[in-house]
Amino acid sequence: MKHRNSILHELNKIEGMTNQLNFIVNQQQPIEEYKAALERIRESVEQARAYVESEPISGYELNLEAR
């Protein structure tokens, strides 16, 4: 996998941001901060998706799709 480290980095960022969301809720911070964190999570998901989609499809994956 060509982008393994990049994908793992994005997943770690998402995990950290979910912890931040938990903190925002527990501290009863403004909803704007919560929404901003959600937007950053969406951006990381999109980046991870782009990395995965740029990977070449293996023969095994093609066989699975044909089923």
Phi and psi in radians as a Rosetta constraint file:
Dihedral C 1 N 2 CA 2 C 2 CIRCULARHARMONIC -1.239 0.35
Dihedral N 2 CA 2 C 2 N 3 CIRCULARHARMONIC -0.653 0.35
Dihedral C 2 N 3 CA 3 C 3 CIRCULARHARMONIC -1.896 0.35
Dihedral N 3 CA 3 C 3 N 4 CIRCULARHARMONIC 0.484 0.35
Dihedral C 3 N 4 CA 4 C 4 CIRCULARHARMONIC -0.943 0.35
Dihedral N 4 CA 4 C 4 N 5 CIRCULARHARMONIC -0.846 0.35
Dihedral C 4 N 5 CA 5 C 5 CIRCULARHARMONIC -1.147 0.35
Dihedral N 5 CA 5 C 5 N 6 CIRCULARHARMONIC -0.657 0.35
Dihedral C 5 N 6 CA 6 C 6 CIRCULARHARMONIC -1.160 0.35
Dihedral N 6 CA 6 C 6 N 7 CIRCULARHARMONIC -0.723 0.35
Dihedral C 6 N 7 CA 7 C 7 CIRCULARHARMONIC -1.148 0.35
Dihedral N 7 CA 7 C 7 N 8 CIRCULARHARMONIC -0.787 0.35
Dihedral C 7 N 8 CA 8 C 8 CIRCULARHARMONIC -1.084 0.35
Dihedral N 8 CA 8 C 8 N 9 CIRCULARHARMONIC -0.660 0.35
Dihedral C 8 N 9 CA 9 C 9 CIRCULARHARMONIC -1.072 0.35
Dihedral N 9 CA 9 C 9 N 10 CIRCULARHARMONIC -0.798 0.35
Dihedral C 9 N 10 CA 10 C 10 CIRCULARHARMONIC -1.110 0.35
Dihedral N 10 CA 10 C 10 N 11 CIRCULARHARMONIC -0.712 0.35
Dihedral C 10 N 11 CA 11 C 11 CIRCULARHARMONIC -1.126 0.35
Dihedral N 11 CA 11 C 11 N 12 CIRCULARHARMONIC -0.673 0.35
Dihedral C 11 N 12 CA 12 C 12 CIRCULARHARMONIC -1.131 0.35
Dihedral N 12 CA 12 C 12 N 13 CIRCULARHARMONIC -0.673 0.35
Dihedral C 12 N 13 CA 13 C 13 CIRCULARHARMONIC -1.099 0.35
Dihedral N 13 CA 13 C 13 N 14 CIRCULARHARMONIC -0.759 0.35
Dihedral C 13 N 14 CA 14 C 14 CIRCULARHARMONIC -1.084 0.35
Dihedral N 14 CA 14 C 14 N 15 CIRCULARHARMONIC -0.767 0.35
Dihedral C 14 N 15 CA 15 C 15 CIRCULARHARMONIC -1.048 0.35
Dihedral N 15 CA 15 C 15 N 16 CIRCULARHARMONIC -0.768 0.35
Dihedral C 15 N 16 CA 16 C 16 CIRCULARHARMONIC -1.105 0.35
Dihedral N 16 CA 16 C 16 N 17 CIRCULARHARMONIC -0.671 0.35
Dihedral C 16 N 17 CA 17 C 17 CIRCULARHARMONIC -1.235 0.35
Dihedral N 17 CA 17 C 17 N 18 CIRCULARHARMONIC -0.545 0.35
Dihedral C 17 N 18 CA 18 C 18 CIRCULARHARMONIC -1.183 0.35
Dihedral N 18 CA 18 C 18 N 19 CIRCULARHARMONIC -0.616 0.35
Dihedral C 18 N 19 CA 19 C 19 CIRCULARHARMONIC -1.118 0.35
Dihedral N 19 CA 19 C 19 N 20 CIRCULARHARMONIC -0.664 0.35
Dihedral C 19 N 20 CA 20 C 20 CIRCULARHARMONIC -1.124 0.35
Dihedral N 20 CA 20 C 20 N 21 CIRCULARHARMONIC -0.693 0.35
Dihedral C 20 N 21 CA 21 C 21 CIRCULARHARMONIC -1.054 0.35
Dihedral N 21 CA 21 C 21 N 22 CIRCULARHARMONIC -0.744 0.35
Dihedral C 21 N 22 CA 22 C 22 CIRCULARHARMONIC -1.049 0.35
Dihedral N 22 CA 22 C 22 N 23 CIRCULARHARMONIC -0.756 0.35
Dihedral C 22 N 23 CA 23 C 23 CIRCULARHARMONIC -1.099 0.35
Dihedral N 23 CA 23 C 23 N 24 CIRCULARHARMONIC -0.767 0.35
Dihedral C 23 N 24 CA 24 C 24 CIRCULARHARMONIC -1.020 0.35
Dihedral N 24 CA 24 C 24 N 25 CIRCULARHARMONIC -0.767 0.35
Dihedral C 24 N 25 CA 25 C 25 CIRCULARHARMONIC -1.157 0.35
Dihedral N 25 CA 25 C 25 N 26 CIRCULARHARMONIC -0.813 0.35
Dihedral C 25 N 26 CA 26 C 26 CIRCULARHARMONIC -1.101 0.35
Dihedral N 26 CA 26 C 26 N 27 CIRCULARHARMONIC -0.575 0.35
Dihedral C 26 N 27 CA 27 C 27 CIRCULARHARMONIC -1.586 0.35
Dihedral N 27 CA 27 C 27 N 28 CIRCULARHARMONIC -0.002 0.35
Dihedral C 27 N 28 CA 28 C 28 CIRCULARHARMONIC 0.922 0.35
Dihedral N 28 CA 28 C 28 N 29 CIRCULARHARMONIC 0.826 0.35
Dihedral C 28 N 29 CA 29 C 29 CIRCULARHARMONIC -1.350 0.35
Dihedral N 29 CA 29 C 29 N 30 CIRCULARHARMONIC 2.903 0.35
Dihedral C 29 N 30 CA 30 C 30 CIRCULARHARMONIC -1.021 0.35
Dihedral N 30 CA 30 C 30 N 31 CIRCULARHARMONIC 2.559 0.35
Dihedral C 30 N 31 CA 31 C 31 CIRCULARHARMONIC -1.053 0.35
Dihedral N 31 CA 31 C 31 N 32 CIRCULARHARMONIC -0.479 0.35
Dihedral C 31 N 32 CA 32 C 32 CIRCULARHARMONIC -1.070 0.35
Dihedral N 32 CA 32 C 32 N 33 CIRCULARHARMONIC -0.665 0.35
Dihedral C 32 N 33 CA 33 C 33 CIRCULARHARMONIC -1.147 0.35
Dihedral N 33 CA 33 C 33 N 34 CIRCULARHARMONIC -0.687 0.35
Dihedral C 33 N 34 CA 34 C 34 CIRCULARHARMONIC -1.103 0.35
Dihedral N 34 CA 34 C 34 N 35 CIRCULARHARMONIC -0.813 0.35
Dihedral C 34 N 35 CA 35 C 35 CIRCULARHARMONIC -1.127 0.35
Dihedral N 35 CA 35 C 35 N 36 CIRCULARHARMONIC -0.665 0.35
Dihedral C 35 N 36 CA 36 C 36 CIRCULARHARMONIC -1.123 0.35
Dihedral N 36 CA 36 C 36 N 37 CIRCULARHARMONIC -0.712 0.35
Dihedral C 36 N 37 CA 37 C 37 CIRCULARHARMONIC -1.148 0.35
Dihedral N 37 CA 37 C 37 N 38 CIRCULARHARMONIC -0.694 0.35
Dihedral C 37 N 38 CA 38 C 38 CIRCULARHARMONIC -1.068 0.35
Dihedral N 38 CA 38 C 38 N 39 CIRCULARHARMONIC -0.708 0.35
Dihedral C 38 N 39 CA 39 C 39 CIRCULARHARMONIC -1.117 0.35
Dihedral N 39 CA 39 C 39 N 40 CIRCULARHARMONIC -0.699 0.35
Dihedral C 39 N 40 CA 40 C 40 CIRCULARHARMONIC -1.125 0.35
Dihedral N 40 CA 40 C 40 N 41 CIRCULARHARMONIC -0.635 0.35
Dihedral C 40 N 41 CA 41 C 41 CIRCULARHARMONIC -1.124 0.35
Dihedral N 41 CA 41 C 41 N 42 CIRCULARHARMONIC -0.799 0.35
Dihedral C 41 N 42 CA 42 C 42 CIRCULARHARMONIC -1.023 0.35
Dihedral N 42 CA 42 C 42 N 43 CIRCULARHARMONIC -0.724 0.35
Dihedral C 42 N 43 CA 43 C 43 CIRCULARHARMONIC -1.098 0.35
Dihedral N 43 CA 43 C 43 N 44 CIRCULARHARMONIC -0.721 0.35
Dihedral C 43 N 44 CA 44 C 44 CIRCULARHARMONIC -1.160 0.35
Dihedral N 44 CA 44 C 44 N 45 CIRCULARHARMONIC -0.677 0.35
Dihedral C 44 N 45 CA 45 C 45 CIRCULARHARMONIC -1.097 0.35
Dihedral N 45 CA 45 C 45 N 46 CIRCULARHARMONIC -0.770 0.35
Dihedral C 45 N 46 CA 46 C 46 CIRCULARHARMONIC -1.088 0.35
Dihedral N 46 CA 46 C 46 N 47 CIRCULARHARMONIC -0.702 0.35
Dihedral C 46 N 47 CA 47 C 47 CIRCULARHARMONIC -1.141 0.35
Dihedral N 47 CA 47 C 47 N 48 CIRCULARHARMONIC -0.774 0.35
Dihedral C 47 N 48 CA 48 C 48 CIRCULARHARMONIC -1.085 0.35
Dihedral N 48 CA 48 C 48 N 49 CIRCULARHARMONIC -0.722 0.35
Dihedral C 48 N 49 CA 49 C 49 CIRCULARHARMONIC -1.069 0.35
Dihedral N 49 CA 49 C 49 N 50 CIRCULARHARMONIC -0.731 0.35
Dihedral C 49 N 50 CA 50 C 50 CIRCULARHARMONIC -1.096 0.35
Dihedral N 50 CA 50 C 50 N 51 CIRCULARHARMONIC -0.712 0.35
Dihedral C 50 N 51 CA 51 C 51 CIRCULARHARMONIC -1.070 0.35
Dihedral N 51 CA 51 C 51 N 52 CIRCULARHARMONIC -0.791 0.35
Dihedral C 51 N 52 CA 52 C 52 CIRCULARHARMONIC -1.137 0.35
Dihedral N 52 CA 52 C 52 N 53 CIRCULARHARMONIC -0.760 0.35
Dihedral C 52 N 53 CA 53 C 53 CIRCULARHARMONIC -1.167 0.35
Dihedral N 53 CA 53 C 53 N 54 CIRCULARHARMONIC -0.410 0.35
Dihedral C 53 N 54 CA 54 C 54 CIRCULARHARMONIC -1.434 0.35
Dihedral N 54 CA 54 C 54 N 55 CIRCULARHARMONIC -0.175 0.35
Dihedral C 54 N 55 CA 55 C 55 CIRCULARHARMONIC -1.271 0.35
Dihedral N 55 CA 55 C 55 N 56 CIRCULARHARMONIC 2.501 0.35
Dihedral C 55 N 56 CA 56 C 56 CIRCULARHARMONIC -1.173 0.35
Dihedral N 56 CA 56 C 56 N 57 CIRCULARHARMONIC 2.584 0.35
Dihedral C 56 N 57 CA 57 C 57 CIRCULARHARMONIC -1.527 0.35
Dihedral N 57 CA 57 C 57 N 58 CIRCULARHARMONIC 2.271 0.35
Dihedral C 57 N 58 CA 58 C 58 CIRCULARHARMONIC -1.450 0.35
Dihedral N 58 CA 58 C 58 N 59 CIRCULARHARMONIC 2.876 0.35
Dihedral C 58 N 59 CA 59 C 59 CIRCULARHARMONIC -1.053 0.35
Dihedral N 59 CA 59 C 59 N 60 CIRCULARHARMONIC -0.635 0.35
Dihedral C 59 N 60 CA 60 C 60 CIRCULARHARMONIC -1.068 0.35
Dihedral N 60 CA 60 C 60 N 61 CIRCULARHARMONIC -0.773 0.35
Dihedral C 60 N 61 CA 61 C 61 CIRCULARHARMONIC -1.131 0.35
Dihedral N 61 CA 61 C 61 N 62 CIRCULARHARMONIC -0.660 0.35
Dihedral C 61 N 62 CA 62 C 62 CIRCULARHARMONIC -1.095 0.35
Dihedral N 62 CA 62 C 62 N 63 CIRCULARHARMONIC -0.690 0.35
Dihedral C 62 N 63 CA 63 C 63 CIRCULARHARMONIC -1.123 0.35
Dihedral N 63 CA 63 C 63 N 64 CIRCULARHARMONIC -0.692 0.35
Dihedral C 63 N 64 CA 64 C 64 CIRCULARHARMONIC -1.137 0.35
Dihedral N 64 CA 64 C 64 N 65 CIRCULARHARMONIC -0.694 0.35
Dihedral C 64 N 65 CA 65 C 65 CIRCULARHARMONIC -1.168 0.35
Dihedral N 65 CA 65 C 65 N 66 CIRCULARHARMONIC -0.533 0.35
Dihedral C 65 N 66 CA 66 C 66 CIRCULARHARMONIC -1.282 0.35
Dihedral N 66 CA 66 C 66 N 67 CIRCULARHARMONIC -0.315 0.35
